Amino acid sequence: MIKQKQFPVLLSWLLLLIVGYLLVSCSGIEEEVVILPSEPVQSNPTETMTPQAEMTTIKASPTTTSAPAQSPSPAPFDCQDYQQTIILLIQEEYLEPLTIPLDQFTQDLCQDQYQVRIKTADFETPEQIRSYLSDMFFGEPSDNLIGAILIGDIPYAYQQITIKYNSPDIPPRIQEFISLQYYADLDGEFMLSDDYQPVNELAPRGEPIFDTHQGETDWEIWISVMPPYQGDPELTLDALLRYFEKNHTYRIGEIDLPRAYIHIQSYQSSTKEEYNEFIEACLSGTLNWTDLKGEGEPQIYFGNEAMNLTDTEGYQAISEGKADFSIVIAHGHPGAVGQITPPWLEENQLATIFFWNQSCSVGDLDNPYVILNSILYHPNSRVLFTSGNTTDAGGFGTNEIGPYPTSLASALNQGLSIGEAILRHVNTPLVSHDARWPELVFGPKIFYGDLTLKLRD
């Protein structure tokens, strides 16, 4: 029973609650809305709210590297000293359930002087997405847009390429594949030629489709993806929550891996001479990643009968967390990168942060079970960045800096982010035979995860 003398106190509290509610409910009149995480993350991605404004901007002030607070601050964040901006283009159903992780992500990126803008991915076509990114990049005032992460089920454009061989006995090979450079090159011309014919003679693999890329073909921004996981919205939400949690853990230094690299190559040699030649290529030749070596010597694994070596030892080294950067150059298909398959991930840790790979078709976004999804999202994986191809292609080209391993490793060693290293490589003119095939070199390449990340000391 409530005593009579308690009524004035209760009435005062009730009035305060009503005033507070009215203040909060009016916040939607602002053109740009700050996401204020006020409730726990929902486990069901379908139980989401519609954003109060089309464009959502999150600005964060640099914070200490402590664990995320249990009760989010009610005040807007303001990243005062940002130098670059990235856009998170998020499928709407994941926006509210990811409020708290995204809140932490924006604060973490502000530490590295990035402003984060969040946009609900309510576009119906790739053309609309490209137009939006172009407006953000070239518009005034400039926020110095450097990259975009596409999160969830986002529309993609397709590219067709024709590979012609020097031998007349080998017929040309035509391929169609998802190409993210449609979003990376914002002022180039992507067109469908008059003599275009679909690969299967019935219809293009996807729409829109282009087979001509010309004009200003440099990439203005980097593009990465965090696609659906195994075609299941609930599994995808759980995967995204895991990803942002391990991203924060890495940024505050709680993932303690050696500053080193592992290089696994599906190369088989039989003699001591072949062994020496391959090692030389890895240390000073076309396969030279040595600027990544950090704390120790390069850990190079491949097969050699004379030296009793196998690449299996390399996969074991990755599982044991012996390096923060791993390079795997191996045969691949949508279900496997070398020896890494879903069953392998069930039995082993993938204990590395950066996982560079260029295997064929391992990033085929039309396949919900493609292996790069598992490499990024599996509970046994620490990977925050990975790469591959959306079709049967390999390599990343040799440019005026050198072969792509030298180009990327030197940029990362100089303190560039993985995204900046990729942009520098793509926008440096190709040389040698690669100069004939820029669309084959760059068109099928796909990147997963957070490209603002850098090598940590």
C-alpha positions as CSV (number, residue, x, y, z in Angstrom):
1,M,0.0,0.0,0.0
2,I,1.3,3.5,-0.9
3,K,1.2,6.0,2.0
4,Q,-0.5,9.4,1.5
5,K,2.7,11.4,2.1
6,Q,4.5,9.6,-0.8
7,F,2.2,11.1,-3.5
8,P,4.1,14.4,-3.9
9,V,7.4,12.6,-4.5
10,L,5.8,10.1,-6.9
11,L,4.1,13.0,-8.8
12,S,7.5,14.8,-9.2
13,W,9.2,11.7,-10.6
14,L,6.3,11.1,-13.0
15,L,6.5,14.7,-14.3
16,L,10.3,14.3,-14.9
17,L,9.7,11.1,-16.8
18,I,7.1,12.7,-19.1
19,V,9.4,15.7,-19.8
20,G,12.3,13.3,-20.6
21,Y,10.1,11.3,-23.0
22,L,9.0,14.4,-24.9
23,L,12.6,15.6,-25.3
24,V,13.8,12.2,-26.7
25,S,10.8,11.8,-29.0
26,C,11.5,15.2,-30.7
27,S,15.1,14.3,-31.6
28,G,14.0,12.9,-34.9
29,I,13.5,16.4,-36.4
30,E,17.2,16.8,-37.1
31,E,18.3,16.2,-40.7
32,E,21.3,14.1,-39.5
33,V,20.6,11.7,-36.7
34,V,23.1,10.4,-34.2
35,I,22.6,6.7,-33.3
36,L,22.1,6.6,-29.6
37,P,22.2,3.0,-28.4
38,S,19.5,3.0,-25.7
39,E,18.5,-0.7,-25.6
40,P,20.4,-4.0,-25.6
41,V,21.2,-5.5,-29.0
42,Q,18.3,-7.6,-30.2
43,S,19.0,-11.2,-31.0
44,N,16.4,-11.2,-33.8
45,P,17.4,-9.1,-36.8
46,T,13.9,-8.8,-38.0
47,E,12.9,-6.8,-34.8
48,T,14.3,-3.5,-35.9
49,M,13.2,0.1,-36.0
50,T,13.1,2.2,-39.2
51,P,15.8,5.0,-39.0
52,Q,14.3,8.4,-38.4
53,A,16.4,10.0,-41.2
54,E,17.8,8.6,-44.4
55,M,21.3,9.6,-43.6
56,T,22.8,8.7,-40.3
57,T,26.1,10.3,-39.2
58,I,28.1,9.0,-36.3
59,K,30.9,11.3,-35.1
60,A,33.1,10.2,-32.2
61,S,35.7,11.8,-30.0
62,P,38.9,9.9,-29.3
63,T,38.4,7.8,-26.2
64,T,40.6,5.7,-24.0
65,T,41.1,2.0,-25.0
66,S,38.9,0.6,-22.2
67,A,36.2,-2.0,-22.7
68,P,32.9,-0.6,-24.1
69,A,30.6,0.9,-21.5
70,Q,27.6,-1.1,-20.4
71,S,25.4,2.1,-20.5
72,P,25.9,4.1,-23.7
73,S,26.3,7.9,-23.4
74,P,23.2,9.9,-24.3
75,A,25.4,12.7,-25.9
76,P,26.3,12.9,-29.6
77,F,29.9,12.0,-30.5
78,D,32.0,14.5,-32.3
79,C,35.3,13.4,-34.0
80,Q,37.0,16.8,-34.0
81,D,40.3,15.9,-35.7
82,Y,39.3,13.3,-38.3
83,Q,41.3,13.3,-41.6
84,Q,39.3,10.8,-43.6
85,T,35.8,9.5,-43.8
86,I,34.4,6.0,-44.4
87,I,30.8,5.0,-45.2
88,L,29.1,2.0,-43.7
89,L,26.3,1.0,-46.1
90,I,24.1,-1.3,-44.0
91,Q,21.2,-3.5,-44.8
92,E,18.3,-1.9,-42.8
93,E,17.4,-4.9,-40.7
94,Y,20.8,-5.0,-39.1
95,L,21.1,-1.3,-38.3
96,E,19.3,-1.3,-34.9
97,P,20.6,-4.6,-33.6
98,L,24.2,-3.4,-34.3
99,T,23.7,0.0,-32.6
100,I,26.0,-0.7,-29.7
101,P,28.8,-2.3,-31.7
102,L,28.7,0.4,-34.3
103,D,28.8,3.0,-31.5
104,Q,32.0,1.4,-30.3
105,F,33.4,1.0,-33.8
106,T,33.0,4.8,-34.5
107,Q,34.9,5.6,-31.4
108,D,37.7,3.2,-32.2
109,L,38.0,4.6,-35.7
110,C,38.1,8.1,-34.4
111,Q,41.3,7.1,-32.6
112,D,42.8,6.6,-36.0
113,Q,41.3,9.9,-37.3
114,Y,38.4,8.4,-39.3
115,Q,34.9,9.8,-39.3
116,V,32.2,7.2,-39.8
117,R,29.0,7.9,-41.8
118,I,26.3,5.3,-41.6
119,K,23.7,5.0,-44.4
120,T,20.8,2.6,-44.6
121,A,21.2,0.5,-47.8
122,D,17.7,1.2,-49.2
123,F,19.0,1.4,-52.8
124,E,17.3,-0.8,-55.3
125,T,20.1,-0.8,-57.9
126,P,23.9,-0.7,-58.1
127,E,23.6,2.5,-60.2
128,Q,21.9,4.2,-57.3
129,I,24.6,3.1,-54.9
130,R,27.4,4.3,-57.3
131,S,25.6,7.6,-57.7
132,Y,25.3,8.1,-53.9
133,L,29.0,7.3,-53.4
134,S,30.0,9.6,-56.2
135,D,27.9,12.4,-54.7
136,M,29.6,11.8,-51.3
137,F,33.1,11.8,-52.9
138,F,32.8,14.7,-55.2
139,G,30.3,16.8,-53.3
140,E,30.9,19.9,-51.3
141,P,31.9,20.3,-48.6
142,S,34.4,17.4,-49.0
143,D,34.7,15.0,-46.1
144,N,37.7,13.3,-47.8
145,L,35.9,10.0,-48.4
146,I,38.5,7.1,-48.6
147,G,36.4,4.0,-48.5
148,A,33.1,2.2,-48.0
149,I,32.1,-1.1,-46.3
150,L,29.0,-2.8,-47.7
151,I,27.3,-4.7,-44.9
152,G,24.5,-7.3,-45.6
153,D,22.7,-8.1,-48.8
154,I,23.8,-5.2,-51.1
155,P,23.2,-5.0,-54.9
156,Y,26.4,-5.6,-57.0
157,A,27.3,-4.9,-60.6
158,Y,28.8,-7.6,-63.0
159,Q,31.6,-7.4,-65.4
160,Q,32.4,-9.5,-68.5
161,I,36.0,-10.0,-69.6
162,T,37.4,-11.9,-72.6
163,I,40.8,-13.6,-72.0
164,K,42.7,-14.0,-75.3
165,Y,45.7,-16.3,-75.4
166,N,48.8,-16.0,-77.5
167,S,48.4,-19.5,-78.9
168,P,45.8,-19.8,-81.7
169,D,45.1,-23.3,-80.4
170,I,43.6,-22.0,-77.2
171,P,40.1,-20.4,-77.7
172,P,39.3,-17.1,-75.9
173,R,37.7,-17.6,-72.5
174,I,34.8,-15.4,-71.5
175,Q,33.8,-14.8,-67.8
176,E,31.2,-12.8,-66.0
177,F,31.6,-12.0,-62.3
178,I,30.7,-9.5,-59.6
179,S,33.2,-6.6,-59.8
180,L,33.5,-4.1,-56.9
181,Q,35.5,-1.7,-59.0
182,Y,32.2,-0.4,-60.2
183,Y,31.9,1.2,-56.8
184,A,35.6,2.0,-56.4
185,D,36.1,4.0,-59.6
186,L,33.6,6.8,-59.3
187,D,34.4,8.8,-62.5
188,G,35.3,6.0,-65.0
189,E,33.0,4.9,-67.7
190,F,31.3,1.5,-67.4
191,M,29.4,0.5,-70.5
192,L,28.0,-2.5,-72.4
193,S,29.3,-2.8,-75.9
194,D,27.1,-3.4,-79.0
195,D,28.7,-6.8,-79.6
196,Y,28.2,-8.1,-76.0
197,Q,27.0,-11.7,-75.8
198,P,26.2,-13.4,-72.4
199,V,28.4,-16.3,-71.4
200,N,25.5,-18.8,-71.3
201,E,23.9,-17.3,-74.5
202,L,20.6,-16.8,-72.6
203,A,21.1,-13.9,-70.1
204,P,23.8,-12.1,-68.2
205,R,24.8,-13.6,-64.9
206,G,23.6,-10.5,-63.2
207,E,22.5,-6.9,-63.8
208,P,23.8,-4.4,-64.5
209,I,26.5,-5.9,-66.7
210,F,29.3,-4.1,-68.4
211,D,32.2,-5.3,-70.6
212,T,33.9,-1.9,-71.2
213,H,35.7,0.1,-68.6
214,Q,37.4,3.2,-69.9
215,G,38.2,6.9,-69.2
216,E,39.6,7.8,-65.8
217,T,40.0,4.2,-64.4
218,D,41.8,4.9,-61.2
219,W,40.0,4.0,-58.0
220,E,38.8,7.0,-55.9
221,I,37.9,4.9,-52.9
222,W,38.4,1.4,-51.6
223,I,35.4,-1.0,-51.3
224,S,35.0,-3.9,-48.9
225,V,32.1,-6.2,-48.1
226,M,30.7,-7.9,-45.0
227,P,28.1,-10.1,-46.8
228,P,25.3,-12.3,-45.5
229,Y,26.5,-15.5,-43.7
230,Q,25.2,-18.8,-45.0
231,G,22.1,-17.1,-46.3
232,D,20.6,-16.9,-42.8
233,P,19.7,-13.5,-41.2
234,E,20.1,-14.7,-37.7
235,L,23.5,-16.3,-38.4
236,T,24.5,-13.1,-40.2
237,L,23.6,-10.9,-37.2
238,D,25.6,-13.2,-34.9
239,A,28.5,-13.2,-37.3
240,L,28.5,-9.4,-37.5
241,L,28.3,-9.1,-33.7
242,R,31.3,-11.4,-33.4
243,Y,33.2,-9.4,-36.1
244,F,32.8,-6.0,-34.4
245,E,33.7,-7.5,-31.0
246,K,37.0,-9.0,-32.3
247,N,37.7,-5.8,-34.2
248,H,37.5,-3.8,-31.0
249,T,39.5,-6.4,-29.1
250,Y,42.3,-6.1,-31.7
251,R,42.3,-2.3,-31.6
252,I,42.7,-2.2,-27.8
253,G,45.6,-4.6,-28.0
254,E,44.0,-7.7,-26.4
255,I,44.7,-9.9,-29.4
256,D,48.4,-10.6,-28.8
257,L,49.9,-12.1,-32.0
258,P,53.5,-11.7,-33.1
259,R,54.3,-8.9,-35.6
260,A,55.4,-11.4,-38.3
261,Y,54.1,-13.1,-41.4
262,I,53.4,-16.6,-42.7
263,H,53.7,-17.4,-46.4
264,I,52.1,-20.6,-47.7
265,Q,52.4,-21.5,-51.3
266,S,50.9,-24.5,-53.1
267,Y,54.2,-25.0,-54.9
268,Q,55.8,-28.4,-55.1
269,S,59.5,-28.9,-55.8
270,S,61.7,-31.9,-55.7
271,T,65.4,-30.8,-55.5
272,K,67.6,-28.7,-53.3
273,E,68.2,-26.3,-56.3
274,E,64.5,-25.8,-56.7
275,Y,64.1,-25.1,-53.0
276,N,66.8,-22.5,-53.1
277,E,65.3,-20.8,-56.2
278,F,61.9,-20.6,-54.5
279,I,63.3,-19.2,-51.3
280,E,65.2,-16.5,-53.2
281,A,62.0,-15.5,-55.0
282,C,60.3,-15.2,-51.6
283,L,63.1,-13.1,-50.0
284,S,64.1,-10.8,-52.8
285,G,62.2,-11.7,-56.0
286,T,58.6,-11.6,-57.2
287,L,57.2,-13.2,-54.1
288,N,58.9,-10.8,-51.6
289,W,56.7,-9.8,-48.7
290,T,59.7,-9.3,-46.3
291,D,58.7,-5.8,-45.3
292,L,56.1,-7.5,-43.2
293,K,58.5,-9.6,-41.2
294,G,58.3,-7.5,-38.0
295,E,59.6,-9.5,-35.0
296,G,61.1,-12.5,-36.8
297,E,62.2,-14.0,-40.0
298,P,59.6,-14.9,-42.7
299,Q,57.9,-18.2,-42.1
300,I,57.7,-19.7,-45.6
301,Y,56.0,-23.1,-46.2
302,F,55.7,-25.1,-49.4
303,G,56.3,-28.6,-50.6
304,N,59.8,-30.0,-51.3
305,E,60.6,-33.7,-51.4
306,A,64.4,-33.2,-51.0
307,M,63.9,-31.1,-47.8
308,N,61.0,-33.1,-46.5
309,L,58.8,-30.0,-46.4
310,T,55.0,-29.7,-46.8
311,D,52.7,-26.7,-46.8
312,T,50.6,-28.5,-44.1
313,E,53.1,-27.1,-41.5
314,G,52.1,-23.6,-42.6
315,Y,48.4,-24.1,-41.9
316,Q,49.4,-25.5,-38.5
317,A,51.4,-22.3,-37.9
318,I,48.4,-20.1,-38.8
319,S,46.3,-22.2,-36.4
320,E,48.8,-21.7,-33.6
321,G,48.8,-17.9,-34.0
322,K,52.4,-17.5,-35.0
323,A,51.9,-14.3,-37.1
324,D,49.4,-11.5,-37.5
325,F,49.7,-11.5,-41.3
326,S,49.3,-14.6,-43.4
327,I,49.6,-15.0,-47.2
328,V,48.1,-18.2,-48.7
329,I,48.6,-18.6,-52.5
330,A,46.9,-21.9,-53.2
331,H,44.3,-23.5,-55.5
332,G,40.8,-22.5,-54.5
333,H,37.1,-22.7,-55.3
334,P,34.1,-21.4,-53.5
335,G,34.4,-24.1,-50.8
336,A,38.1,-24.0,-50.0
337,V,41.3,-22.0,-49.9
338,G,44.0,-24.6,-50.1
339,Q,43.5,-26.8,-47.0
340,I,41.1,-24.3,-45.3
341,T,37.6,-25.6,-45.6
342,P,34.5,-25.4,-43.3
343,P,35.4,-28.7,-41.6
344,W,39.0,-27.5,-41.1
345,L,37.6,-24.4,-39.4
346,E,35.5,-26.5,-37.1
347,E,38.7,-28.3,-35.9
348,N,41.3,-25.5,-36.0
349,Q,41.7,-21.8,-35.0
350,L,42.4,-19.3,-37.8
351,A,44.6,-17.2,-35.6
352,T,45.7,-14.4,-37.8
353,I,44.4,-10.8,-38.4
354,F,45.3,-10.2,-42.1
355,F,44.7,-13.1,-44.5
356,W,45.8,-12.2,-48.0
357,N,44.6,-14.7,-50.6
358,Q,44.2,-14.6,-54.4
359,S,42.7,-18.0,-55.1
360,C,40.2,-18.5,-57.8
361,S,36.4,-18.0,-57.1
362,V,36.9,-18.0,-53.2
363,G,35.0,-14.7,-53.1
364,D,32.1,-15.6,-55.3
365,L,29.4,-13.4,-53.6
366,D,26.6,-15.2,-55.5
367,N,27.3,-18.2,-53.3
368,P,26.2,-17.8,-49.7
369,Y,28.5,-20.5,-48.5
370,V,31.6,-19.2,-50.2
371,I,34.8,-19.8,-48.1
372,L,35.8,-16.2,-47.5
373,N,32.6,-15.7,-45.6
374,S,33.6,-18.4,-43.2
375,I,37.2,-17.1,-43.0
376,L,35.8,-13.7,-41.9
377,Y,32.9,-14.8,-39.7
378,H,33.6,-18.3,-38.2
379,P,33.7,-18.4,-34.4
380,N,37.2,-20.0,-34.7
381,S,38.6,-17.1,-36.8
382,R,40.3,-14.0,-35.7
383,V,40.6,-12.7,-39.2
384,L,39.6,-9.0,-39.7
385,F,40.6,-8.6,-43.3
386,T,40.7,-11.1,-46.2
387,S,40.8,-11.1,-49.9
388,G,40.2,-13.3,-52.9
389,N,38.7,-13.3,-56.4
390,T,35.1,-13.5,-57.5
391,T,36.0,-15.7,-60.5
392,D,38.8,-17.8,-62.0
393,A,41.7,-15.3,-61.8
394,G,44.8,-14.8,-59.8
395,G,47.5,-12.3,-59.0
396,F,47.2,-8.6,-58.3
397,G,49.7,-7.2,-60.9
398,T,53.2,-5.8,-61.2
399,N,53.3,-2.0,-61.3
400,E,56.0,0.6,-61.4
401,I,56.7,0.0,-57.7
402,G,57.2,-3.7,-58.2
403,P,55.4,-7.0,-57.9
404,Y,52.2,-6.6,-55.8
405,P,53.8,-8.3,-52.7
406,T,56.6,-5.7,-52.6
407,S,54.1,-2.9,-53.4
408,L,51.6,-3.8,-50.6
409,A,54.2,-4.9,-48.0
410,S,56.2,-1.7,-48.4
411,A,53.1,0.5,-48.1
412,L,51.9,-1.3,-44.9
413,N,55.4,-1.1,-43.5
414,Q,55.3,2.7,-44.0
415,G,52.2,2.9,-41.8
416,L,49.5,3.0,-44.5
417,S,46.2,1.2,-43.8
418,I,45.3,-1.9,-45.8
419,G,42.9,0.2,-47.9
420,E,45.4,2.9,-48.6
421,A,48.0,0.3,-49.6
422,I,45.5,-1.3,-52.0
423,L,44.6,2.1,-53.6
424,R,48.2,3.0,-54.0
425,H,48.9,-0.3,-55.8
426,V,45.8,-0.1,-58.1
427,N,46.5,3.5,-59.0
428,T,50.1,3.0,-59.9
429,P,50.5,2.1,-63.6
430,L,51.0,-1.6,-64.4
431,V,54.0,-2.8,-66.3
432,S,55.1,-6.0,-68.1
433,H,52.4,-8.3,-69.3
434,D,50.0,-7.2,-66.5
435,A,49.6,-3.9,-68.3
436,R,47.7,-5.7,-71.1
437,W,45.1,-7.1,-68.6
438,P,44.1,-4.5,-66.0
439,E,40.5,-5.7,-66.0
440,L,41.6,-9.3,-65.3
441,V,44.0,-8.1,-62.6
442,F,41.7,-5.7,-60.8
443,G,38.2,-6.5,-61.9
444,P,37.7,-9.8,-60.0
445,K,39.5,-8.8,-56.8
446,I,37.4,-8.6,-53.7
447,F,38.1,-7.5,-50.1
448,Y,36.3,-8.4,-46.9
449,G,36.2,-6.6,-43.6
450,D,37.7,-3.4,-42.2
451,L,40.3,-1.8,-44.5
452,T,41.1,1.0,-42.1
453,L,43.3,-1.4,-40.1
454,K,47.0,-1.0,-40.0
455,L,49.9,-3.2,-38.8
456,R,50.3,-2.6,-35.0
457,D,53.6,-2.2,-33.3
